Every structure is written in C-alpha cells, then in structure tokens.
Amino acid sequence: MDIKTLVLALALGNLSLCAALFFFEYESKKSLSLSTWAVAKQLQAAAWFLLYFRGVLPDLLTGPLANVLLFAGMALDAGALWQAAGRPGWRRWMLPALAGTSTAYLACHFLDVAPGPRAAAGFLIVSGFFLSGVAALALAWRGGSMLRRYLVVVMAGLSMLVAGRGVLAATYPEGWSWVGPLVLQGVGFGALYLMMLTNAFGYLLLSREKLQAELARLEVVDPLTDVPNRRGFYQALAPWMALARRPGLPTALILLNLDQFKRVNDSYGHTVGDVVLKAMVEICKKQLRDSDLMGRLGGAEFAIQLPRTSQQDAAMVAERIRAAIASQPVRADKAMISLSASMGVTTIRADDSTVTLFKRADGALQQAMLGGANRVAEAPDATIAEEV
C-alpha cells in the first residue's frame, strides 16, 4: 500500500467514524466526551482529505491548514479521553498547548524551514497529543480492565513509533543505504493508521465496557439513594450469614421504616418524598462506621448491617440514628418536614437463614411501630429465645 492510499484510508476511516457517530444514539443526548470525540474525528477526516489532495489544491490548504486541523483533531481526541476519565479541566492546558504547537508549526512553514525538520515537528506534535490521551487511560491502570491496559501499552508504543519517525525525519532525511525515505515515511503513516484504528475501536469498546459496568451497578444499587437495593444488600449480607456459624462477635441487623412517609408523598408529592429519602439516608450515614452498610429494601424501609456488633450496641446505634432523624427536619419545596423513624434490632444467629433473620427483625420493627412509632425495639436475644 503506497502513501497516497494510506492517507486516503485515514481520511475515509475517520469520515466513516463521523457518520457512525452521527447515527449513534441519534435521538438521545450524547455525553460531552462522545461529542468531543466526534468533533475530533471530523477534524482529522478533513485534515487527511486535504493532505490526500496535495498537488491538486493550493499548498496553503494541503500544508499548514491540513496539519493544524490534524493537530486539533488529535488534541480533542486526547481531550475526549480526559473527559471520560472524569477530568473536565483538560481544556485549561490542552487548548493552550494546541495554540502553541500550531503557532510553532505555522512559523516553521512561513519561515521556510527545511522539509525534514518541519515533518519531524508535525510527527512529534501528533504523537505528543496522542500520548496525552494515553496518559488519561493510564490513570486507572491499577483498577483498570485488561482491555484498558492493552490499549495503554499499544497506544503508547504507536505514539513512540510516530515520534521516532519524526526524529529520524530530522536526523536522517535521506534514510540509510538499506532503508530509504519512502520506507520511513510508510512506517510513519502506517503507525498513524494503526493509531486511528486502535483509538476508534478502543474508545468504543471502553464506552461499552463502562455502560455494562453501570448496568451491573444498577442491578444492585438503588438509583435514588445510591445505597444497595434489596438484591445488593442481600448479596453483601450473605458472607456475614456464613460467619455467624463461627465463634466471635455477632453481626447486627437494623430494620428502619420512616413513620408516616405516605403522608409526605400525599401532601407534598413524590418529588419531595424523594428528597426526604435521600436526606434521611445522609443523616443515617453520618451515624455509621465505614464498615457498616445501609440498603433500601423498598419504599421507605431500609436495612442496616453492623458487622461485629452485639445487639445491645446495635440498639444504641439505632437509638442514635432515631434521635438524629427526629432532630433534623428536612427542607424541601419551601417546607420544613419533620421526620421520625421506627427500628427493629436483632443479630444474626448460627442457625439463621435470610428468611428467619428478617422475620425476627421485622417482628421487632412492628413492635416499635405499634408502640407509638419513633422508637427502637429489640428482638428477643438468642438466650431468651431458647429459655422460652
């Protein structure tokens, strides 16, 4: 494949990506990262088309303008990766870097710098921006997937290859006796072609991986309160159920229900009810340890797991939570809404199943609610239960 064909392939490849991105999620709002990446591909496609028509169009278009568009496309390419990595401040340094490198390259052109050093500058600028995108991917190296690590290694290698091609263009513009300049040029453009493919498939696969992770998270997390849902809480509770068969400190369970929550929804609407639930969860979290776990079972009913906590200590924690909820009205929709909660407390026993554990905790909760609400009730401990 000659250089002209490679340049056309780069142009058509980026153009096809632009078309695919246009129809991707056509009727929904795209993320800022995806929008930035789409603009990057448009700029790169325009740049490669201009370079393909070198000798046909004016030199000003196929030289300085084409390369500046390519630099901008590579910079935004990296910016999209930084945006996806949760670093929206990339513009503060990426855009000045783009302006500086573009100005330097244009100066080389208008000062009639030799083609070798000018080509070297172009390759080094492109590889520099591409390598900055690799740095964004490498931020999550330790906890990243094998796909992410593979992309970091391959993209870093291609960046270094393009940079090396730039250095050789300045140092040995005529190549060596066994490697001519056309071969070196082919290696450089071949590396650019692989960069386009790796970046395109890598970005799309990483986006798919992120979406799958979010879907898996939503299966076990309540989207409103950002605590485990019933399924997620049961999964987290399972190993502690197994540990209850061994000697040692027990694990306690608290069932919590907001009193008269239906009245809040009926009086103020479900939007205010959502605000109340989120505020209540935040109040509870402030009374819990990092090792404790709160989950939403449904409606206004929540469960709290307290590892290595006796029933007596769990009752004290529940009382502290009850007092905190009662003393902190929630401001919502220009109203101050006073809350109270009833709680049932128990510990996991060696012979418990999930059904018996929650049945016992729910019995204590019902006792608290029937006793006038805004109170804590304990289930009979194991010793008393055996005596009875």
C-alpha positions in Angstrom: 0.0 0.0 0.0 1.5 3.3 -1.1 1.5 6.5 1.0 -1.3 8.1 -1.1 -3.5 5.1 -0.4 -2.7 5.2 3.3 -3.7 8.9 3.5 -7.0 8.1 1.7 -7.7 5.3 4.1 -7.1 7.6 7.1 -9.5 10.1 5.6 -12.2 7.6 4.8 -11.8 5.8 8.1 -12.3 9.0 10.1 -15.2 10.0 7.9 -16.9 6.7 8.4 -16.5 7.1 12.1 -18.1 10.5 11.9 -21.1 9.0 10.1 -21.4 6.2 12.6 -21.3 8.6 15.5 -23.9 10.8 13.9 -26.4 7.9 13.9 -25.2 6.5 17.3 -27.8 7.4 19.9 -29.3 9.8 17.3 -32.4 10.5 19.3 -30.7 10.8 22.7 -28.3 13.4 24.1 -24.7 12.3 23.7 -22.1 12.7 26.5 -19.7 15.6 26.4 -16.8 13.0 25.9 -18.5 11.4 22.9 -19.4 14.8 21.4 -15.7 15.9 21.7 -14.5 12.7 20.2 -16.9 13.1 17.2 -15.6 16.6 16.6 -12.0 15.3 16.8 -12.8 12.7 14.1 -14.4 15.3 11.8 -11.3 17.5 12.1 -9.0 14.5 11.4 -11.1 13.4 8.4 -10.9 17.0 6.9 -7.1 17.1 7.5 -6.4 13.8 5.8 -8.6 14.7 2.8 -6.7 17.9 2.4 -3.4 16.0 2.6 -4.7 13.5 0.0 -5.3 16.3 -2.5 -1.8 17.7 -2.1 -0.7 18.9 -5.5 -4.3 19.5 -6.6 -5.4 22.1 -4.1 -3.4 25.2 -3.1 -0.4 24.5 -0.9 -1.7 26.7 1.8 -4.7 24.3 2.3 -2.8 21.0 1.9 0.1 22.1 4.1 -0.4 24.5 7.0 -4.2 24.2 7.3 -4.2 20.4 6.9 -1.6 19.9 9.7 -3.3 22.4 12.1 -6.6 20.6 11.6 -4.8 17.3 12.3 -3.2 18.7 15.5 -6.6 20.0 16.6 -8.2 16.6 15.9 -5.5 14.8 17.9 -5.8 17.3 20.8 -9.6 16.8 21.0 -9.1 13.1 20.7 -7.0 13.2 23.9 -9.5 15.6 25.4 -12.3 13.2 25.0 -10.3 10.5 26.9 -9.6 13.0 29.7 -13.3 13.9 29.8 -14.2 10.2 30.0 -11.7 9.9 32.8 -13.5 12.4 34.9 -11.1 15.3 34.3 -13.1 18.1 32.7 -10.3 20.6 33.3 -8.3 19.3 30.3 -9.2 22.4 28.3 -7.1 24.6 30.6 -3.9 23.1 29.4 -4.8 21.3 26.2 -6.1 24.3 24.2 -3.1 26.5 25.1 -0.8 23.6 24.1 -2.7 23.3 20.8 -2.4 27.0 20.1 1.3 27.0 20.9 2.2 23.9 18.8 0.1 25.2 15.9 1.8 28.6 16.0 5.2 27.0 16.1 4.4 24.8 13.1 3.0 27.6 11.1 6.1 29.6 11.9 8.3 26.8 10.6 6.2 26.8 7.4 6.3 30.5 6.7 9.9 30.8 7.7 10.6 28.2 5.0 12.2 25.7 7.4 13.6 22.6 5.6 11.0 19.8 5.0 12.8 17.3 7.2 12.7 19.3 10.5 9.2 20.5 9.6 7.9 17.0 9.1 9.7 16.0 12.3 7.8 18.7 14.1 4.5 17.5 12.7 5.1 13.9 13.7 6.2 14.9 17.2 3.2 17.2 17.8 0.8 14.4 16.7 2.5 11.8 18.9 2.6 14.2 21.8 -1.2 14.8 21.8 -1.9 11.1 21.2 0.4 10.2 24.2 -1.5 12.7 26.4 -4.6 10.6 25.6 -2.7 7.5 26.6 -1.9 9.2 29.9 -5.7 9.7 30.6 -6.2 6.0 30.1 -3.3 5.1 32.3 -4.8 7.0 35.3 -7.0 3.9 36.0 -4.2 1.4 35.4 -4.3 -0.2 38.8 -8.0 -0.9 38.9 -8.5 -1.0 35.1 -9.6 -3.9 32.9 -7.3 -5.9 30.7 -8.7 -4.0 27.7 -7.7 -0.7 29.2 -4.2 -1.9 30.0 -3.8 -3.4 26.5 -4.9 -0.1 24.9 -2.4 1.9 27.1 0.5 -0.3 26.1 -0.4 -0.5 22.3 -1.2 3.2 22.0 1.9 4.2 23.9 4.0 2.0 21.6 2.4 3.6 18.5 3.0 7.1 19.9 6.7 6.3 20.4 6.9 4.9 16.9 5.4 8.0 15.4 7.7 10.2 17.5 10.7 8.1 16.4 9.7 8.6 12.8 9.7 12.3 13.4 13.2 12.3 14.9 14.5 10.2 12.0 13.0 12.6 9.6 15.0 15.4 11.0 18.2 13.4 11.7 18.4 11.3 8.6 16.1 12.9 6.0 17.5 10.7 3.2 17.3 7.5 5.3 20.0 4.9 5.2 21.5 2.7 2.5 19.2 -0.1 3.4 16.2 1.9 4.4 15.0 4.7 2.0 13.0 7.7 2.9 9.9 6.3 1.4 10.1 3.3 3.7 10.5 5.5 6.7 7.5 7.6 5.5 5.4 4.5 5.1 6.3 3.3 8.6 5.2 6.7 9.9 1.9 6.8 8.1 1.3 3.1 8.8 1.7 3.8 12.5 -0.8 6.7 12.1 -3.3 4.4 10.5 -2.9 1.9 13.4 -3.3 4.8 15.8 -6.7 5.6 14.2 -7.9 2.0 14.3 -6.7 1.4 17.9 -8.2 4.7 19.1 -11.5 4.2 17.4 -12.1 0.6 18.5 -10.6 1.2 21.9 -12.8 4.2 22.7 -15.9 2.5 21.6 -15.1 -0.7 23.5 -14.2 1.3 26.6 -17.6 3.1 26.3 -19.4 -0.2 26.0 -17.4 -1.6 29.0 -18.4 1.5 31.0 -22.0 1.1 30.1 -22.0 -2.6 31.1 -20.4 -1.7 34.4 -23.1 0.9 35.1 -25.9 -1.5 34.2 -24.4 -4.1 36.5 -24.2 -1.5 39.2 -27.8 -0.5 38.8 -28.8 -4.1 39.4 -27.6 -3.9 43.0 -27.8 -0.2 43.8 -30.9 2.0 44.4 -30.6 4.8 41.9 -32.4 7.3 44.2 -30.5 7.0 47.4 -27.2 5.5 46.0 -27.2 2.6 48.6 -27.6 -1.1 47.8 -31.1 -2.2 46.8 -32.7 -5.3 48.2 -30.7 -7.6 45.9 -27.4 -5.8 46.6 -28.0 -5.8 50.4 -28.8 -9.5 50.4 -25.6 -10.2 48.4 -23.5 -8.2 50.9 -25.2 -9.9 53.9 -24.5 -13.5 52.6 -20.9 -13.8 53.8 -21.8 -12.5 57.2 -24.6 -15.1 57.5 -21.9 -17.7 57.0 -19.6 -16.2 59.5 -22.3 -16.3 62.1 -21.7 -20.0 62.4 -18.2 -19.3 63.8 -17.4 -18.1 67.3 -16.8 -14.4 67.7 -18.6 -11.0 67.8 -22.0 -11.2 66.1 -23.3 -9.1 63.2 -26.3 -7.0 63.9 -29.2 -6.0 61.7 -31.4 -3.0 62.0 -34.7 -2.6 60.0 -35.7 1.0 59.7 -39.0 2.4 58.5 -39.9 6.1 58.1 -43.0 6.9 60.1 -45.9 8.4 58.1 -43.9 8.6 54.9 -47.1 8.1 52.8 -48.4 11.3 54.3 -45.3 13.1 52.9 -45.9 11.8 49.4 -49.7 12.6 49.6 -49.1 16.1 51.0 -46.1 17.3 49.1 -45.7 14.9 46.1 -43.3 12.2 45.2 -40.5 14.6 44.2 -40.4 15.9 47.8 -40.7 12.3 49.0 -37.5 11.5 47.1 -35.7 14.5 48.6 -36.8 13.3 52.1 -35.5 9.8 51.5 -32.1 11.0 50.3 -31.8 13.4 53.2 -32.7 10.6 55.7 -30.0 8.3 54.2 -27.4 11.0 54.6 -28.4 11.5 58.2 -28.1 7.8 58.9 -24.7 7.5 57.2 -23.3 10.2 59.5 -24.1 7.9 62.4 -22.5 4.8 60.9 -19.0 3.5 60.6 -17.3 2.9 57.2 -17.7 -0.8 57.7 -21.5 -0.6 58.2 -23.8 -1.0 55.3 -27.2 0.6 54.7 -29.5 -0.7 52.0 -33.0 0.2 50.7 -35.4 -2.7 50.8 -38.3 -0.8 49.1 -40.5 2.2 49.7 -39.4 3.9 53.0 -38.0 0.7 54.5 -34.2 0.3 54.9 -31.8 -2.2 56.4 -28.5 -1.5 58.2 -25.9 -4.2 58.7 -23.5 -3.7 61.6 -20.5 -6.1 61.5 -19.0 -7.3 64.7 -21.7 -5.6 66.8 -23.7 -7.0 69.7 -27.4 -6.5 69.9 -27.0 -4.1 72.8 -24.5 -1.9 70.9 -26.7 -2.1 67.8 -29.7 -0.8 69.8 -27.6 2.1 71.0 -26.6 2.9 67.3 -30.3 2.6 66.3 -31.3 5.0 69.1 -28.6 7.4 68.0 -30.0 7.3 64.4 -33.6 7.7 65.6 -32.6 10.8 67.6 -30.7 12.3 64.7 -33.6 11.8 62.3 -36.1 13.3 64.7 -33.9 16.3 65.4 -33.1 17.3 61.8 -36.1 18.4 59.8 -35.7 18.3 56.0 -36.2 21.4 53.9 -38.0 20.6 50.7 -40.3 22.6 48.5 -40.1 25.6 50.8 -41.3 23.5 53.7 -39.6 22.1 56.8 -40.7 18.4 57.1 -40.2 16.8 60.5 -39.3 13.1 60.3 -39.3 10.1 62.7 -38.3 6.5 62.2 -39.1 3.2 63.9 -36.5 0.5 64.1 -36.2 -3.2 64.9 -32.9 -4.6 66.0 -31.5 -8.2 66.1 -28.3 -10.1 65.5 -27.5 -13.0 63.1 -27.7 -16.4 64.7 -25.8 -19.5 63.7 -29.0 -21.3 62.6 -30.4 -18.3 60.8 -31.5 -18.1 57.2 -32.3 -14.9 55.5 -36.0 -15.5 56.0 -35.7 -16.1 59.7 -33.4 -13.2 60.2 -35.6 -10.7 58.5 -38.7 -12.2 60.0 -37.3 -11.6 63.5 -36.1 -8.1 62.7 -39.4 -7.3 61.1 -41.2 -8.5 64.3 -39.2 -6.1 66.3 -39.9 -3.3 63.8 -43.7 -4.0 64.0 -43.4 -3.9 67.8 -41.8 -0.4 67.6 -44.4 0.9 65.2 -47.3 -0.5 67.2 -45.8 1.0 70.3 -46.3 4.5 69.0 -43.6 4.8 66.4 -40.4 6.9 66.7 -38.8 4.3 68.8 -36.4 1.3 68.8 -37.4 -2.2 69.7 -35.1 -5.2 70.1 -35.9 -8.8 69.1 -35.5 -11.3 71.9 -31.9 -12.4 72.0 -30.9 -16.0 71.5 -30.6 -16.8 75.2 -34.1 -15.6 76.0 -35.5 -17.3 72.9 -34.0 -20.7 74.0 -35.4 -20.3 77.5 -38.9 -19.5 76.2 
